Amino acid sequence: MSLISVQKTPGYNPALLRQAVDAHFAALRVEEDLFPGMRVLLKPNLLAGRKPEQAVTTHPALIQAVADWLRERGVEEITLADSPGGPYNEALLRSVYRASGMDGLRGVTLNLSAGYAPAEQPEGKVCRRFDLIDPVRQADYIINLPKVKTHGMTMVSLGIKNLFGTVPGLGKPALHCRYPGWDVFAGMLLDLSALVAPAVTLVDGVLAMEGDGPGGGDPRELGYTFASRELYTLDWFLAGSVMGLRPEEIPMLRQARERGWVELAPRITGDAIGEIPPFVRPRTQSADFADRLPGVLRGPAKALLGRVFRPKPRVLAAKCVGCGRCAESCPQQIITIREGKARIDLGRCISCFCCQEMCPVKAIEGKR
């Protein structure tokens, strides 16, 4: 039976975080996995260079608590690595580490290499070959450290979506182009997550994000951390029992269940979860009249709405500063900067919302 560990974690106080990590890893018996000389990779969510209080990135204090736990048990080779949005190079990595507070971590090597290589996924249903950053390919043990966030394209950004950051830089927009539909993109994410196969997923839900995530939403105090060895069951649980969403309506979770990877009644250990109001959805995924139809009609109605009223990004000119991050991250290369403002060719848009993710001033919104 799948096991999910829940710990009330009301803040980023180091002592509270260490207590939570101790409890999670004891429940999951992580210490039994350790061996001399092992190389451990910590994979946080480092979408962009944002401050920890903006709830865009995994909090460095949680990373530190995990690293301290590992080092106390003799693990010396601990690397933190991710591929943020934009080009994958040392300069960008340094800037993201600095902005997100990762440059202050102790006992952790921050990856500065931009190396990557292809890896085969023979069991992939959608994609059978991925480029992976070097620290992922070289690790003996991967601890996945996502953030609880909503997401304009995938509805949620949790453990599965966090592993998209194992693909280097502009390789991510290339995958958006190869798999432009939301359903096929979800299948690709599942193939990637099965290839990376983190040993443990520990989720930062102390300060979460709702609304137009993963980069432009609003911080929300949640006050929990969660952990499991079962990535897909954990994401299903978080979406449904914590965020108040319908997991079966989220393509990557529905498909994970169809593949037999989700256990619907896992064992929960640790702290009880109090009443949590539902998370605000991204505007691109807002509820519509189909939610009020009988179950047998809901699926076809949503499919029709998805084709006819597919959401598209819209630039809020008053907020746009013309920085070009949206154009840099656009898979279709359909965004230009003219007269200091972003312009999107919506006729060629695939509704991936990479532009919205990377905008540092929340100048792009998704509208049906």
C-alpha positions in Angstrom: 0.0 0.0 0.0 1.2 3.5 -0.9 2.2 5.6 2.1 1.9 9.4 2.3 3.5 11.3 5.1 1.9 14.6 6.2 3.5 17.1 8.6 2.1 20.4 9.8 4.8 22.9 9.0 3.5 26.4 9.8 6.6 28.3 8.8 10.2 28.1 7.5 11.8 28.1 10.9 14.8 25.7 10.6 13.9 23.7 13.7 10.3 23.2 12.4 11.5 22.1 9.0 14.1 19.7 10.4 11.5 18.2 12.6 9.2 17.7 9.6 12.1 16.2 7.5 13.0 13.8 10.3 9.4 12.6 10.5 8.9 12.2 6.8 12.1 10.3 6.2 11.6 8.1 9.2 8.1 7.2 8.0 9.4 6.4 4.5 12.5 4.6 5.9 14.8 6.6 3.7 17.9 5.9 5.8 17.7 2.3 4.7 18.4 3.5 1.1 21.7 5.1 1.9 25.1 3.6 1.2 28.8 4.9 1.3 29.9 7.2 -1.5 26.4 7.6 -3.0 25.6 10.7 -5.1 22.4 12.4 -4.1 20.6 14.9 -6.3 18.2 17.4 -4.8 15.8 18.6 -7.5 13.9 21.7 -6.4 11.5 23.9 -8.4 13.6 26.8 -9.6 11.3 28.1 -12.4 12.9 31.5 -12.4 15.0 33.9 -10.3 12.3 34.9 -7.7 12.6 35.5 -4.0 11.5 32.7 -1.6 8.5 34.8 -0.3 7.0 35.0 -3.8 6.2 31.2 -3.6 7.6 30.5 -7.1 10.5 28.3 -6.0 11.1 25.7 -3.4 12.2 27.4 -0.2 16.0 27.1 0.5 15.4 26.4 4.2 13.6 23.2 3.3 16.5 22.3 1.0 18.9 23.0 3.9 17.0 20.7 6.3 17.1 17.8 3.8 20.9 18.4 3.2 21.6 18.5 6.9 19.7 15.2 7.4 21.7 13.5 4.7 25.1 14.8 5.8 24.4 13.6 9.4 24.1 10.1 7.9 27.3 10.2 6.1 26.2 11.4 2.6 28.9 13.8 1.4 28.1 14.2 -2.3 24.9 16.3 -2.4 24.2 18.3 -5.5 21.3 20.7 -6.2 20.3 21.0 -9.8 17.5 22.2 -12.0 17.1 23.8 -15.4 15.1 27.0 -15.0 13.2 28.6 -17.8 15.4 30.2 -20.5 18.8 29.2 -21.9 20.7 26.6 -19.8 24.0 28.2 -18.9 26.2 29.1 -15.9 25.2 32.8 -15.9 21.5 32.0 -15.7 22.0 29.3 -13.0 24.0 31.7 -10.8 21.4 34.4 -11.1 18.6 32.0 -10.2 20.5 30.6 -7.2 21.2 34.1 -6.0 17.6 35.4 -6.3 16.0 32.3 -4.8 18.4 32.1 -1.8 20.1 28.9 -2.9 23.5 30.4 -2.9 23.5 30.4 0.9 23.0 26.7 1.3 25.7 24.8 3.3 27.0 21.4 2.4 25.4 21.4 -1.0 27.1 21.7 -4.4 25.2 24.0 -6.7 25.3 22.7 -10.2 26.9 25.2 -12.6 27.5 22.8 -15.5 25.4 23.2 -18.6 26.1 19.7 -19.8 23.4 17.3 -20.9 23.0 14.1 -22.9 20.2 12.0 -24.4 18.6 9.2 -22.4 16.4 6.5 -23.9 12.9 5.8 -22.5 12.1 2.4 -24.0 8.7 2.2 -22.2 7.6 5.6 -23.2 4.0 5.8 -24.6 4.4 9.3 -26.1 8.2 10.1 -26.0 11.0 7.6 -26.0 14.0 9.9 -25.9 14.8 12.8 -23.7 17.8 15.1 -23.2 18.6 15.1 -19.4 20.9 17.5 -17.6 24.1 15.8 -16.4 23.5 15.8 -12.6 20.3 13.8 -13.2 22.1 11.2 -15.3 25.0 10.9 -12.8 22.9 10.7 -9.6 22.6 7.5 -7.6 19.5 8.8 -5.7 17.1 11.6 -6.6 15.0 13.5 -4.0 12.3 15.5 -5.8 11.5 18.7 -4.0 8.5 20.5 -5.7 6.3 23.3 -4.6 2.5 23.2 -4.3 1.3 25.4 -7.1 -1.4 25.8 -9.7 -0.4 25.9 -13.3 -1.9 27.5 -16.3 -1.4 24.6 -18.7 -1.2 21.5 -16.5 -3.6 22.8 -13.7 -1.1 21.7 -11.0 2.6 22.0 -10.6 3.6 19.2 -8.1 5.9 16.3 -8.2 5.3 15.2 -11.8 5.6 18.6 -13.4 8.6 19.5 -11.3 10.6 16.8 -13.2 10.2 18.8 -16.4 13.2 20.8 -15.1 15.5 17.8 -15.7 15.3 18.7 -19.4 17.9 21.4 -20.3 16.9 25.0 -21.1 15.4 25.5 -24.5 14.8 21.7 -24.8 11.6 22.3 -22.9 10.1 24.7 -25.5 11.1 22.1 -28.1 9.0 19.5 -26.3 6.1 21.9 -26.1 6.3 22.2 -29.9 6.5 18.4 -30.5 3.6 17.8 -28.1 1.4 20.9 -28.3 -1.9 19.4 -27.1 -2.5 19.4 -23.4 -3.3 15.7 -23.3 -0.3 14.6 -25.4 1.9 16.9 -23.4 0.7 15.3 -20.2 1.6 11.9 -21.6 5.1 13.1 -22.4 5.5 14.4 -18.8 4.5 10.9 -17.5 7.2 9.3 -19.7 9.8 11.7 -18.5 8.9 11.2 -14.8 9.1 7.5 -15.1 12.5 7.8 -16.7 13.9 10.1 -14.0 12.2 8.0 -11.3 12.9 10.0 -8.1 13.3 7.8 -5.0 11.4 10.2 -2.8 9.2 13.2 -3.4 9.1 15.8 -0.6 6.7 18.7 -1.3 7.0 22.3 0.0 3.5 23.2 0.9 4.4 25.7 3.7 3.8 28.7 1.4 1.9 27.6 -1.8 0.7 29.4 -4.9 -2.8 29.6 -6.3 -4.3 31.3 -9.3 -2.2 32.0 -12.3 0.7 29.8 -11.4 3.4 28.6 -11.7 5.0 32.0 -11.8 2.3 34.6 -11.8 -0.1 33.4 -9.1 -0.7 34.6 -5.5 1.2 33.1 -2.5 -1.1 31.2 -0.1 -0.2 30.0 3.4 -0.9 26.3 3.5 1.3 25.2 6.4 2.1 21.6 5.5 4.9 19.5 4.0 4.2 16.1 2.3 6.3 13.2 1.3 6.0 9.8 -0.4 7.9 7.3 -2.5 4.8 7.0 -4.8 5.0 10.1 -7.0 1.7 9.7 -8.9 -0.4 8.7 -5.8 1.0 11.7 -4.0 0.2 14.2 -6.8 -3.4 12.7 -7.0 -3.8 13.1 -3.2 -2.5 16.7 -3.2 -4.7 17.8 -6.1 -7.8 16.3 -4.7 -7.5 16.2 -0.9 -5.4 19.4 -0.4 -6.0 21.7 -3.3 -9.7 20.9 -3.7 -9.5 20.1 -7.4 -10.8 17.1 -9.4 -7.7 14.9 -10.2 -9.6 13.0 -12.8 -10.0 16.2 -14.8 -6.2 16.9 -14.8 -4.8 15.2 -17.9 -1.5 14.0 -16.4 -3.2 12.6 -13.3 -6.0 11.0 -15.2 -3.5 9.3 -17.5 -1.3 8.2 -14.6 -4.4 6.5 -13.2 -5.1 4.9 -16.5 -1.6 3.6 -16.6 -2.2 1.9 -13.2 0.2 4.2 -11.3 -2.2 5.8 -8.9 -3.5 4.2 -5.7 -6.8 5.8 -4.7 -6.7 4.8 -1.0 -3.2 5.3 0.2 -2.2 5.1 3.9 -1.8 8.5 5.4 0.6 8.9 8.3 1.6 11.9 10.4 -0.6 14.9 11.0 -4.3 15.2 10.1 -5.2 17.8 7.5 -7.6 20.4 8.6 -10.3 22.0 6.4 -8.7 23.7 3.4 -10.7 26.0 1.1 -10.2 25.0 -2.6 -7.3 26.6 -4.4 -8.1 29.4 -6.9 -7.7 27.9 -10.4 -5.7 29.6 -13.1 -7.9 31.7 -15.3 -6.9 29.4 -18.2 -8.5 26.5 -16.3 -11.5 28.3 -14.8 -14.6 26.3 -14.1 -17.3 26.5 -16.8 -20.9 25.4 -17.3 -19.7 21.8 -18.1 -18.9 21.4 -14.4 -22.7 21.5 -13.7 -23.7 19.0 -16.3 -24.4 15.3 -15.5 -21.2 13.2 -15.5 -22.0 11.4 -18.8 -22.1 14.8 -20.6 -19.3 16.5 -18.8 -16.4 15.0 -20.7 -17.7 15.6 -24.2 -18.7 19.2 -23.3 -15.3 19.9 -21.9 -13.6 18.5 -25.0 -15.8 20.8 -27.2 -15.0 23.8 -25.0 -11.3 23.0 -25.2 -11.4 23.1 -29.0 -13.7 26.1 -29.5 -12.7 28.2 -26.6 -9.1 27.3 -26.0 -7.5 29.9 -23.7 -4.8 32.2 -25.1 -2.3 34.5 -23.5 -3.0 38.2 -23.5 -0.3 40.9 -22.8 -1.3 43.6 -20.3 0.5 46.5 -21.9 0.3 48.7 -18.8 2.4 46.1 -16.9 4.7 44.9 -19.7 8.3 46.2 -19.3 9.6 44.8 -22.5 12.2 42.5 -20.9 11.9 39.8 -23.5 11.7 36.8 -21.2 8.4 35.8 -22.8 9.9 35.9 -26.3 13.0 33.9 -25.1 10.8 31.1 -23.7 8.2 30.9 -26.4 8.3 27.5 -28.2 6.8 28.8 -31.4 8.9 32.0 -31.4 5.8 34.1 -32.1 6.5 36.8 -29.6 8.3 40.0 -30.5 9.1 43.2 -28.6 8.0 46.3 -30.4 8.0 49.8 -28.9 8.9 48.3 -25.5 6.0 45.9 -25.3 5.5 42.2 -26.1 3.3 41.3 -29.1 2.0 37.7 -29.5 0.9 36.2 -32.8 -2.1 34.4 -31.4 -2.9 32.7 -34.7 0.1 30.4 -34.2 -0.2 30.1 -30.4 -0.3 26.6 -28.9 -1.5 27.8 -25.5 1.4 26.4 -23.6 1.6 29.6 -21.4 5.4 29.5 -21.2 5.3 33.2 -21.7 3.0 33.6 -18.6 5.3 31.3 -16.6 8.4 33.4 -17.3 7.0 36.9 -17.1 8.6 38.5 -14.0 5.9 41.3 -13.7 2.7 39.3 -14.2 2.0 41.2 -17.5 0.6 38.1 -19.3 -2.8 36.6 -18.4 -4.7 33.6 -19.8 -8.1 34.2 -21.1 -10.7 32.0 -22.8 
